[in-house]
Amino acid sequence: MTWYKEWFAEEYLDLYSYRDEEEARFQAGFLRQQLGDVSGAILDLACGTGRHIQELSADGYKVIGCDLSYVLLRTGIAQSGPMPLARADMRTLPFRDGTLCGLVNFFTSFGYFPTDEENDGVVREMARVLESRAPFLFDYLNIDRELNRLVHREEREMESGKVLIERWFDTFDRSFNKRITIGERRFMERVRGYHLDEIAVMFTRAGLQVRDIFGDFAGSSFDKESPRMILIGKRQ
């Protein structure tokens, strides 16, 4: 089974339980500073359990969430109540051309697919569903920092027991890989590493104009040591 169809379930929620409402609230505040008011619906692409939907909605935005994981979507509804959600693959979004007024993509929810063509197709889908001049926020890893600080082996304790995490960078396909062993079960994470100039080419080719680049959600300038690579821009 493809790794992202198997991994984004209960074990994922346990491992990343520190990604909580407080973090989402802080990131939503940054988005408000950068995007201001948005007239219509914003798409939270790869929304997970919808924690950003809750915070952005509380701030007055109209948000629609989209994710492939039934478990994450179901968990979000159980925890927070009904939300406007769609279950779909980000390569084929279930929205008409130019119908959304903004888009956000948090927590490195990009680079999941084995070919550049598929990942590039995600960017084209992002652009396709946005109306002209609609703003976006794209939150991705910083490949230079990740390579410099790669922890190859780590052990953690979770509610489900001891977890072994093994990480490596595959130079053949330029992917960051994480093998997670929980008891007798083993899962994978794989994210294709793209440099800023590569991302910029994809976005420009799709009709997405980058306005600003930040290194974190505090608004710091982006450099090789930045913890994140956050792009702010608009659909041309």
C-alpha positions as CSV (number, residue, x, y, z in Angstrom):
1,M,0.0,0.0,0.0
2,T,1.2,3.6,-0.7
3,W,2.7,5.0,2.4
4,Y,0.4,8.0,2.8
5,K,-2.7,5.9,2.5
6,E,-1.5,3.7,5.4
7,W,0.2,6.1,7.8
8,F,-2.3,9.0,8.3
9,A,-4.4,7.3,10.9
10,E,-4.5,6.7,14.7
11,E,-0.7,6.1,15.0
12,Y,0.0,9.3,13.2
13,L,-2.2,11.3,15.5
14,D,-0.5,9.8,18.5
15,L,3.1,10.6,17.2
16,Y,2.2,14.2,16.3
17,S,-0.1,14.9,19.2
18,Y,2.1,18.0,20.0
19,R,0.6,19.6,16.9
20,D,-2.2,21.1,18.8
21,E,-4.8,23.9,18.8
22,E,-2.4,26.4,20.3
23,E,0.0,26.0,17.4
24,A,-2.8,26.2,14.9
25,R,-4.0,29.4,16.5
26,F,-0.6,31.0,16.3
27,Q,-0.3,30.0,12.6
28,A,-3.8,31.3,11.9
29,G,-2.8,34.6,13.4
30,F,0.2,34.8,11.1
31,L,-2.1,34.0,8.1
32,R,-4.4,36.9,9.2
33,Q,-1.4,39.3,9.2
34,Q,-0.3,38.2,5.7
35,L,-3.6,37.7,3.9
36,G,-6.0,40.0,5.7
37,D,-9.7,39.7,4.9
38,V,-10.7,37.2,2.2
39,S,-14.1,37.6,0.5
40,G,-15.0,34.0,0.0
41,A,-14.1,30.4,0.8
42,I,-10.5,29.4,1.6
43,L,-9.3,25.8,0.9
44,D,-7.3,24.1,3.7
45,L,-5.5,21.6,1.5
46,A,-4.5,18.5,3.4
47,C,-6.4,19.7,6.4
48,G,-6.0,16.6,8.6
49,T,-8.3,16.8,11.6
50,G,-9.2,20.4,10.8
51,R,-7.5,22.2,13.6
52,H,-6.6,25.1,11.4
53,I,-10.2,25.2,10.1
54,Q,-11.4,25.7,13.6
55,E,-9.0,28.6,14.3
56,L,-9.5,30.3,11.0
57,S,-13.3,30.0,11.2
58,A,-13.2,31.5,14.7
59,D,-11.2,34.4,13.1
60,G,-14.0,35.0,10.6
61,Y,-12.8,33.1,7.6
62,K,-15.0,30.7,5.6
63,V,-12.9,27.6,5.3
64,I,-13.3,24.3,3.4
65,G,-11.1,21.4,4.3
66,C,-9.8,18.7,2.0
67,D,-7.8,15.5,2.9
68,L,-7.4,12.0,1.7
69,S,-7.4,10.4,5.1
70,Y,-10.8,9.2,6.2
71,V,-9.5,8.6,9.7
72,L,-8.2,12.1,10.2
73,L,-11.4,13.7,8.8
74,R,-13.6,11.5,11.0
75,T,-11.5,12.2,14.1
76,G,-11.8,16.0,13.4
77,I,-15.5,15.8,13.2
78,A,-15.7,13.7,16.4
79,Q,-13.5,16.2,18.3
80,S,-14.9,19.5,16.9
81,G,-18.3,18.8,15.4
82,P,-19.4,19.2,11.8
83,M,-17.1,21.0,9.4
84,P,-17.2,21.6,5.6
85,L,-14.9,18.8,4.5
86,A,-14.1,16.9,1.3
87,R,-12.2,13.6,1.1
88,A,-10.1,13.7,-2.0
89,D,-6.6,13.3,-3.5
90,M,-4.8,16.6,-3.9
91,R,-3.9,15.7,-7.4
92,T,-7.5,15.8,-8.4
93,L,-9.4,18.3,-6.3
94,P,-13.2,18.2,-6.4
95,F,-13.7,21.9,-7.0
96,R,-14.5,23.8,-10.2
97,D,-12.0,26.1,-11.9
98,G,-11.5,29.5,-10.2
99,T,-14.1,29.0,-7.5
100,L,-12.0,29.4,-4.3
101,C,-10.9,32.8,-2.9
102,G,-7.8,31.5,-1.0
103,L,-5.7,28.4,-0.2
104,V,-3.6,27.3,2.7
105,N,-1.3,24.3,2.9
106,F,0.3,23.7,6.3
107,F,2.9,21.3,7.8
108,T,4.8,20.0,4.7
109,S,1.8,18.5,3.0
110,F,3.6,18.4,-0.3
111,G,6.1,16.3,-2.1
112,Y,4.4,13.0,-1.2
113,F,4.4,11.6,-4.7
114,P,7.2,9.6,-6.4
115,T,7.5,11.7,-9.5
116,D,8.1,15.4,-10.1
117,E,5.2,15.4,-12.6
118,E,2.8,14.3,-9.9
119,N,4.0,16.9,-7.4
120,D,4.0,19.6,-10.1
121,G,0.4,18.5,-10.8
122,V,-0.5,19.3,-7.2
123,V,0.7,22.9,-7.7
124,R,-1.3,23.1,-11.0
125,E,-4.4,21.9,-9.1
126,M,-3.9,24.5,-6.4
127,A,-3.8,27.2,-9.1
128,R,-6.7,25.8,-11.0
129,V,-9.2,26.0,-8.2
130,L,-8.2,29.6,-7.2
131,E,-9.9,32.6,-8.7
132,S,-7.7,35.4,-10.1
133,R,-5.6,37.3,-7.5
134,A,-6.7,34.9,-4.7
135,P,-4.0,34.6,-2.0
136,F,-2.3,31.5,-0.8
137,L,0.0,30.3,2.1
138,F,2.3,27.4,1.4
139,D,4.2,25.9,4.4
140,Y,7.0,23.5,3.5
141,L,10.3,22.1,4.9
142,N,13.7,23.8,4.4
143,I,15.8,21.2,2.7
144,D,19.1,22.7,3.7
145,R,18.2,22.8,7.4
146,E,16.7,19.3,7.3
147,L,19.9,17.9,5.7
148,N,22.2,19.7,8.2
149,R,20.2,18.5,11.3
150,L,19.0,15.1,10.2
151,V,18.6,12.8,13.3
152,H,19.2,9.3,12.0
153,R,17.8,7.4,14.9
154,E,15.4,8.4,17.7
155,E,13.2,6.6,20.3
156,R,10.0,8.0,21.8
157,E,7.4,6.9,24.2
158,M,3.7,7.1,23.1
159,E,0.5,5.9,24.6
160,S,0.7,2.9,22.3
161,G,4.2,2.0,23.5
162,K,7.8,2.6,22.5
163,V,8.5,4.1,19.0
164,L,11.6,3.8,17.0
165,I,12.1,6.4,14.3
166,E,14.8,6.0,11.6
167,R,15.5,8.8,9.1
168,W,17.6,9.1,6.0
169,F,17.9,11.1,2.8
170,D,17.8,9.2,-0.4
171,T,20.1,11.0,-2.9
172,F,18.7,9.0,-5.8
173,D,15.2,10.6,-5.7
174,R,16.1,13.4,-3.2
175,S,13.6,12.3,-0.7
176,F,13.5,12.6,3.1
177,N,12.5,9.2,4.5
178,K,11.2,8.2,7.9
179,R,10.6,4.7,9.1
180,I,8.4,4.5,12.2
181,T,8.3,1.2,14.1
182,I,5.5,0.9,16.7
183,G,5.5,-2.6,18.3
184,E,5.2,-5.0,15.5
185,R,3.9,-2.4,13.0
186,R,6.0,-0.4,10.6
187,F,5.1,2.8,8.7
188,M,6.9,5.1,6.3
189,E,6.9,8.8,5.6
190,R,8.5,10.0,2.4
191,V,8.7,13.7,1.2
192,R,10.5,14.8,-1.9
193,G,13.0,17.6,-1.1
194,Y,12.7,20.7,-3.2
195,H,14.8,23.8,-3.0
196,L,13.2,27.3,-3.1
197,D,14.2,27.9,-6.7
198,E,12.6,24.6,-7.8
199,I,9.4,25.4,-5.9
200,A,9.4,28.9,-7.4
201,V,9.6,27.5,-10.9
202,M,6.6,25.2,-10.3
203,F,4.5,28.0,-8.8
204,T,5.4,30.5,-11.6
205,R,4.7,27.9,-14.3
206,A,1.2,27.2,-12.7
207,G,0.3,30.9,-12.5
208,L,1.0,31.4,-8.8
209,Q,3.0,34.5,-7.9
210,V,5.1,34.4,-4.8
211,R,5.1,37.7,-2.9
212,D,7.1,36.9,0.3
213,I,9.1,34.1,1.7
214,F,9.4,33.6,5.5
215,G,11.5,31.2,7.6
216,D,8.9,30.7,10.4
217,F,5.5,31.7,11.6
218,A,7.0,34.5,13.6
219,G,7.7,36.3,10.3
220,S,11.5,35.8,10.2
221,S,13.4,36.1,7.0
222,F,14.1,32.9,5.1
223,D,17.7,31.5,5.0
224,K,19.4,28.2,5.0
225,E,19.0,27.7,8.7
226,S,15.3,28.6,8.8
227,P,13.0,25.9,10.3
228,R,10.4,26.4,7.6
229,M,9.9,27.7,4.1
230,I,6.6,29.7,4.0
231,L,5.5,31.2,0.7
232,I,2.9,33.9,0.6
233,G,1.5,35.0,-2.8
234,K,-1.5,35.1,-5.1
235,R,-3.0,33.5,-8.2
236,Q,-2.2,35.6,-11.2
